[in-house]
Amino acid sequence: MFTIKSLLTQAAIVSSCVLVLSGCATVFGGPRTSYQVIKPLDGQPQRQVRVGALIADVLLFWPGTIVDFATGAIYKPAPVPVPLALPPVEIR
């Protein structure tokens, strides 16, 4: 039979393994998009790296950096195009 102490110990071990074996961007970066996962072809613009997540990975647990780059979570989501001018409005 399991005791409360053994269950709490197992929960703490599983929780720490999940946090240690994943990177900061994987845990806190939100859902990944196809822009983050698919490697750009030659001639396409390169993806931007989330600097805060990279620094946190290196300082807290450097193997998390490998996880974040492998999953694509370290890259920023696709930039949203911003219109240069507002569409014309008809004045009545």
Kinemage of the C-alpha trace (Angstrom):
@kinemage 1
@onewidth
@group {chain A} dominant
@subgroup {mainchain}
@vectorlist {calphas} color= white
{ca met a 1} P 0.000 0.000 0.000
{ca phe a 2} L 1.210 3.487 -0.788
{ca thr a 3} L 1.638 6.015 1.939
{ca ile a 4} L 1.079 9.725 1.541
{ca lys a 5} L 4.810 10.321 1.955
{ca ser a 6} L 5.697 7.894 -0.855
{ca leu a 7} L 3.045 9.392 -3.160
{ca leu a 8} L 4.316 12.908 -2.517
{ca thr a 9} L 7.881 11.756 -3.112
{ca gln a 10} L 6.917 10.138 -6.415
{ca ala a 11} L 4.994 13.248 -7.477
{ca ala a 12} L 7.988 15.443 -6.636
{ca ile a 13} L 10.334 13.198 -8.619
{ca val a 14} L 8.052 13.134 -11.666
{ca ser a 15} L 7.533 16.908 -11.517
{ca ser a 16} L 11.238 17.629 -11.272
{ca cys a 17} L 12.016 15.235 -14.144
{ca val a 18} L 9.455 16.953 -16.354
{ca leu a 19} L 10.889 20.382 -15.587
{ca val a 20} L 14.511 19.272 -15.913
{ca leu a 21} L 14.065 17.350 -19.142
{ca ser a 22} L 12.266 20.151 -20.926
{ca gly a 23} L 13.385 23.652 -21.722
{ca cys a 24} L 11.941 26.952 -20.588
{ca ala a 25} L 10.450 27.766 -23.985
{ca thr a 26} L 8.863 24.321 -24.193
{ca val a 27} L 7.144 24.772 -20.835
{ca phe a 28} L 6.328 28.505 -20.879
{ca gly a 29} L 6.362 29.384 -24.581
{ca gly a 30} L 2.791 28.468 -25.415
{ca pro a 31} L 1.637 26.362 -28.350
{ca arg a 32} L 4.087 25.926 -31.210
{ca thr a 33} L 3.142 26.949 -34.741
{ca ser a 34} L 4.221 25.425 -38.027
{ca tyr a 35} L 6.389 28.529 -38.533
{ca gln a 36} L 8.414 27.559 -35.454
{ca val a 37} L 8.707 23.854 -36.271
{ca ile a 38} L 9.464 23.839 -40.013
{ca lys a 39} L 13.049 24.769 -40.890
{ca pro a 40} L 13.203 27.591 -43.484
{ca leu a 41} L 14.507 26.724 -46.928
{ca asp a 42} L 17.409 28.484 -48.634
{ca gly a 43} L 16.479 32.062 -49.448
{ca gln a 44} L 13.702 32.254 -46.853
{ca pro a 45} L 14.122 34.525 -43.828
{ca gln a 46} L 15.601 32.874 -40.766
{ca arg a 47} L 13.541 32.445 -37.609
{ca gln a 48} L 14.128 34.745 -34.634
{ca val a 49} L 15.214 33.169 -31.323
{ca arg a 50} L 13.448 33.996 -28.052
{ca val a 51} L 16.367 35.560 -26.218
{ca gly a 52} L 14.787 35.363 -22.756
{ca ala a 53} L 14.092 31.635 -23.100
{ca leu a 54} L 17.613 31.012 -24.410
{ca ile a 55} L 19.212 32.817 -21.466
{ca ala a 56} L 16.949 30.995 -18.994
{ca asp a 57} L 17.828 27.646 -20.577
{ca val a 58} L 21.563 28.313 -20.406
{ca leu a 59} L 21.481 29.600 -16.821
{ca leu a 60} L 19.018 27.123 -15.317
{ca phe a 61} L 19.673 23.855 -17.144
{ca trp a 62} L 21.690 23.864 -20.366
{ca pro a 63} L 20.310 20.545 -21.765
{ca gly a 64} L 16.947 22.319 -21.912
{ca thr a 65} L 18.444 24.399 -24.713
{ca ile a 66} L 18.808 21.236 -26.803
{ca val a 67} L 15.185 20.311 -26.131
{ca asp a 68} L 13.947 23.780 -27.094
{ca phe a 69} L 15.912 23.852 -30.344
{ca ala a 70} L 14.850 20.290 -31.220
{ca thr a 71} L 11.163 21.069 -30.682
{ca gly a 72} L 11.326 24.535 -32.267
{ca ala a 73} L 9.884 26.155 -29.151
{ca ile a 74} L 12.928 28.451 -28.821
{ca tyr a 75} L 11.888 30.362 -31.958
{ca lys a 76} L 9.462 33.286 -31.897
{ca pro a 77} L 6.076 32.728 -33.561
{ca ala a 78} L 5.533 34.093 -37.073
{ca pro a 79} L 5.575 37.864 -37.269
{ca val a 80} L 2.178 39.416 -37.862
{ca pro a 81} L 2.150 41.612 -40.968
{ca val a 82} L 1.212 45.183 -40.175
{ca pro a 83} L -0.464 47.242 -42.903
{ca leu a 84} L 1.528 50.328 -43.848
{ca ala a 85} L -1.563 52.446 -44.432
{ca leu a 86} L -5.146 52.265 -43.311
{ca pro a 87} L -7.669 51.384 -45.996
{ca pro a 88} L -9.535 54.391 -47.429
{ca val a 89} L -12.746 55.285 -45.647
{ca glu a 90} L -15.694 56.713 -47.519
{ca ile a 91} L -16.988 59.903 -45.950
{ca arg a 92} L -20.680 60.649 -46.445
